[in-house]
């Protein structure tokens, strides 16, 4: 396993715990091991646990560590995910379903996997179907990220709804959000990026027992600064994490740079 990475800083902003690591690798290893510890603890208490995963390059190091963690009975895990592009087939290179298969599911073989279908013929029916799966029992662990514009899943500013009545909904993607998909290398150009997605709503993500949020890299520095220093408002949806009862934000030196500079 090697030595456990030690954070450069550890503190709280409101209810949100924050850990800053020197490198992206250290951050991912620390987050992966923390989630694995949480899983082991829950599996000692419960027959089954339910987890929701984000699918993005920002999660690569975290998922690699989690997938290699020993002594986890993944057969007792139900895995769900946060979002999917509308009109993208589950086998397409850009599909979040495919990303999670390749980075996690094929390596650990969860007992149950529930996937959003971005190619569903009736999107409203698909949202209702997936909402029933999400709401069938409590969610134990949320494994999330934050977008360059501060979004959670595809709840983009300024229209993110902290009190959305739905569990899953169809959203129009903002230009900034679509540009991030190009920056991440998921699409070759802006015209190739879908204009809509299916997403869990913010209340659905907040209604989880434990949340791990992994946010590396220089392109996320402004989002991290806003998340930690600005008021809790839809202009930066990720600020709502400061109200989660048990959430940890993992960042590296690059993504923490602007926060550290402004905090002084």
C-alpha positions as CSV (number, residue, x, y, z in Angstrom):
1,X,0.0,0.0,0.0
2,X,2.9,2.4,0.7
3,X,2.9,5.4,3.0
4,X,-0.4,7.2,3.4
5,X,-0.2,10.7,1.9
6,X,-0.2,13.5,4.5
7,X,-2.2,16.6,3.7
8,X,-0.4,20.0,3.6
9,X,-3.5,21.5,5.3
10,X,-6.6,20.2,6.9
11,X,-9.5,22.5,8.1
12,X,-13.2,23.1,7.9
13,X,-15.3,25.7,6.1
14,X,-18.7,25.6,7.8
15,X,-19.5,21.8,7.9
16,X,-17.2,20.9,5.0
17,X,-13.9,19.3,5.8
18,X,-11.1,20.3,3.4
19,X,-7.8,18.5,2.8
20,X,-5.1,20.0,0.6
21,X,-2.4,17.7,-0.8
22,X,0.9,18.5,-2.6
23,X,0.1,16.5,-5.7
24,X,-2.8,15.1,-7.6
25,X,-1.6,11.6,-7.0
26,X,-1.4,12.1,-3.3
27,X,-4.9,13.6,-3.3
28,X,-6.4,10.7,-5.3
29,X,-4.7,8.1,-3.0
30,X,-5.9,9.8,0.1
31,X,-9.5,10.1,-1.1
32,X,-9.6,6.5,-2.4
33,X,-8.3,5.1,0.9
34,X,-10.8,7.2,2.9
35,X,-13.7,6.0,0.9
36,X,-12.5,2.4,1.2
37,X,-12.3,2.8,5.0
38,X,-15.8,4.2,5.0
39,X,-17.0,1.3,2.9
40,X,-15.4,-1.3,5.2
41,X,-17.0,0.3,8.2
42,X,-20.4,0.4,6.6
43,X,-20.2,-3.2,5.4
44,X,-19.5,-4.3,9.0
45,X,-22.8,-2.8,10.0
46,X,-25.0,-3.5,6.9
47,X,-25.6,-6.3,4.4
48,X,-25.6,-3.9,1.5
49,X,-24.4,-0.4,0.8
50,X,-25.3,2.0,-2.0
51,X,-22.9,4.4,-3.7
52,X,-23.1,7.1,-6.3
53,X,-20.1,7.9,-8.5
54,X,-19.0,10.8,-10.7
55,X,-17.5,10.1,-14.1
56,X,-14.8,12.5,-15.2
57,X,-11.0,12.6,-15.7
58,X,-10.7,14.4,-12.4
59,X,-11.7,11.1,-10.7
60,X,-9.0,9.0,-12.4
61,X,-6.5,8.8,-9.5
62,X,-9.2,8.4,-6.9
63,X,-11.0,5.5,-8.7
64,X,-7.7,3.8,-9.4
65,X,-6.9,3.8,-5.7
66,X,-10.4,2.7,-4.7
67,X,-10.4,-0.1,-7.3
68,X,-7.1,-1.5,-5.9
69,X,-8.1,-1.2,-2.2
70,X,-8.0,-4.6,-0.5
71,X,-10.7,-6.4,1.6
72,X,-13.8,-4.7,0.0
73,X,-16.8,-7.0,-0.7
74,X,-18.0,-5.2,-3.8
75,X,-20.6,-7.9,-4.3
76,X,-22.6,-6.2,-1.5
77,X,-22.3,-2.8,-3.2
78,X,-25.0,-1.2,-5.4
79,X,-23.4,1.4,-7.7
80,X,-25.2,4.3,-9.4
81,X,-23.9,7.4,-11.1
82,X,-24.6,11.1,-11.2
83,X,-25.2,12.0,-14.8
84,X,-25.1,11.2,-18.5
85,X,-25.2,13.1,-21.8
86,X,-28.4,13.0,-23.8
87,X,-28.1,11.2,-27.1
88,X,-24.8,9.5,-26.2
89,X,-24.8,5.7,-26.4
90,X,-23.5,3.8,-23.3
91,X,-20.7,2.3,-25.5
92,X,-19.5,5.7,-26.9
93,X,-16.1,6.9,-25.8
94,X,-17.7,10.0,-24.1
95,X,-20.3,8.0,-22.2
96,X,-20.1,8.3,-18.4
97,X,-21.5,4.7,-18.2
98,X,-18.5,3.5,-20.3
99,X,-16.1,5.6,-18.2
100,X,-17.2,4.0,-15.0
101,X,-17.2,0.5,-16.5
102,X,-13.5,1.0,-17.6
103,X,-12.2,2.8,-14.5
104,X,-14.1,0.9,-11.8
105,X,-16.9,-1.6,-12.5
106,X,-14.9,-4.0,-14.7
107,X,-12.1,-4.0,-12.0
108,X,-14.3,-4.6,-8.9
109,X,-17.5,-6.1,-10.2
110,X,-20.1,-4.5,-8.0
111,X,-23.1,-6.7,-7.0
112,X,-25.6,-4.3,-8.7
113,X,-25.0,-1.5,-11.2
114,X,-27.8,0.9,-12.2
115,X,-26.9,3.1,-15.2
116,X,-28.6,6.1,-16.7
117,X,-29.6,5.7,-20.3
118,X,-28.8,8.9,-22.2
119,X,-30.3,7.4,-25.4
120,X,-33.7,6.7,-23.9
121,X,-36.5,7.5,-26.3
122,X,-38.6,9.1,-23.5
123,X,-36.3,11.2,-21.3
124,X,-39.0,12.0,-18.8
125,X,-39.7,8.3,-18.3
126,X,-36.0,7.6,-17.9
127,X,-35.7,10.3,-15.2
128,X,-38.6,8.7,-13.4
129,X,-37.1,5.2,-13.7
130,X,-33.7,6.3,-12.4
131,X,-35.2,8.4,-9.6
132,X,-37.0,5.3,-8.3
133,X,-33.7,3.4,-8.2
134,X,-32.0,6.3,-6.4
135,X,-34.9,6.6,-3.9
136,X,-35.3,2.8,-3.3
137,X,-33.1,3.0,-0.2
138,X,-30.7,5.5,1.4
139,X,-27.5,6.4,-0.4
140,X,-24.5,5.7,1.8
141,X,-21.6,7.3,-0.1
142,X,-21.5,10.0,-2.8
143,X,-18.2,10.2,-4.8
144,X,-18.4,13.6,-6.5
145,X,-16.3,16.2,-8.3
146,X,-16.8,19.9,-9.0
147,X,-16.9,21.4,-12.5
148,X,-14.8,24.4,-13.7
149,X,-18.0,26.6,-13.3
150,X,-18.7,25.2,-9.9
151,X,-21.3,22.7,-11.0
152,X,-22.3,19.5,-9.2
153,X,-23.1,16.8,-11.6
154,X,-24.8,18.8,-14.4
155,X,-26.4,21.4,-12.1
156,X,-24.9,24.4,-13.7
157,X,-24.9,28.0,-12.5
158,X,-26.8,30.2,-12.3
159,X,-29.8,28.0,-12.6
160,X,-28.9,25.3,-10.2
161,X,-31.8,24.6,-7.9
162,X,-30.9,23.8,-4.2
163,X,-34.5,22.9,-3.6
164,X,-35.4,21.0,-6.8
165,X,-38.4,18.7,-6.3
166,X,-37.1,16.1,-8.8
167,X,-34.4,13.5,-8.1
168,X,-33.3,13.3,-11.7
169,X,-34.0,15.8,-14.5
170,X,-33.0,16.8,-18.0
171,X,-30.9,20.0,-18.2
172,X,-29.5,22.3,-20.9
173,X,-25.7,22.5,-20.6
174,X,-24.2,26.0,-20.3
175,X,-21.4,27.1,-22.7
176,X,-18.9,27.0,-19.8
177,X,-19.9,23.5,-19.0
178,X,-19.7,22.3,-22.6
179,X,-16.2,24.0,-23.0
180,X,-15.0,22.0,-20.0
181,X,-15.8,18.8,-21.8
182,X,-13.5,19.9,-24.6
183,X,-10.8,21.0,-22.1
184,X,-11.0,17.5,-20.5
185,X,-10.4,15.9,-23.9
186,X,-13.8,14.2,-23.9
187,X,-14.8,15.8,-27.2
188,X,-12.7,17.2,-30.1
189,X,-14.6,20.5,-30.3
190,X,-17.5,22.4,-28.9
191,X,-19.9,21.5,-31.7
192,X,-19.4,17.8,-30.8
193,X,-20.5,18.3,-27.2
194,X,-24.2,17.5,-26.5
195,X,-26.4,20.3,-25.4
196,X,-28.4,18.4,-22.9
197,X,-27.8,15.9,-20.1
198,X,-29.6,13.8,-17.5
199,X,-28.5,14.7,-14.0
200,X,-29.2,14.0,-10.3
201,X,-30.4,17.1,-8.7
202,X,-28.7,18.8,-5.8
203,X,-31.1,17.7,-3.1
204,X,-30.5,14.1,-4.2
205,X,-26.8,14.5,-3.8
206,X,-27.1,16.2,-0.5
207,X,-29.3,13.4,0.9
208,X,-26.4,11.1,1.3
209,X,-24.7,9.9,4.5
210,X,-21.1,10.6,3.4
211,X,-19.7,12.6,0.5
212,X,-16.2,12.5,-1.0
213,X,-15.5,15.3,-3.4
214,X,-12.2,15.1,-5.5
215,X,-11.2,18.3,-7.3
216,X,-7.6,18.4,-8.8
217,X,-5.9,20.6,-11.3
218,X,-5.3,24.3,-12.2
219,X,-8.5,24.5,-14.2
220,X,-10.5,24.0,-11.0
221,X,-8.8,26.6,-9.0
222,X,-11.5,29.3,-9.4
223,X,-14.2,26.8,-8.6
224,X,-12.4,25.7,-5.4
225,X,-11.9,29.4,-4.4
226,X,-15.6,30.1,-4.9
227,X,-16.7,26.9,-3.1
228,X,-14.8,27.8,0.0
229,X,-14.9,31.6,0.1
230,X,-18.1,32.8,-1.5
231,X,-21.7,32.8,-0.1
232,X,-23.7,29.6,-0.4
233,X,-25.6,30.5,-3.6
234,X,-26.5,28.9,-7.0
235,X,-23.9,31.1,-8.7
236,X,-21.5,28.4,-7.4
237,X,-23.5,25.3,-6.9
238,X,-20.7,23.5,-5.1
239,X,-20.9,26.0,-2.2
240,X,-23.9,23.8,-1.0
241,X,-21.4,21.2,0.0
242,X,-20.6,23.3,3.1
243,X,-24.1,22.3,4.4
244,X,-23.6,18.5,3.9
245,X,-23.5,16.7,7.3
246,X,-20.4,14.6,6.4
247,X,-18.5,15.7,3.4
248,X,-14.7,16.0,2.6
249,X,-13.3,18.1,-0.2
250,X,-9.9,16.7,-1.5
251,X,-7.9,19.2,-3.5
252,X,-4.3,19.4,-4.7
253,X,-1.9,22.4,-4.7
254,X,-2.9,23.4,-8.2
255,X,-6.7,23.5,-7.5
256,X,-6.1,25.2,-4.1
257,X,-3.8,27.9,-5.4
258,X,-6.4,30.8,-5.7
259,X,-8.0,29.9,-2.5
260,X,-4.7,30.0,-0.7
261,X,-3.7,33.3,-2.4
262,X,-7.0,35.1,-1.4
263,X,-7.1,33.7,2.1
264,X,-3.6,34.9,2.7
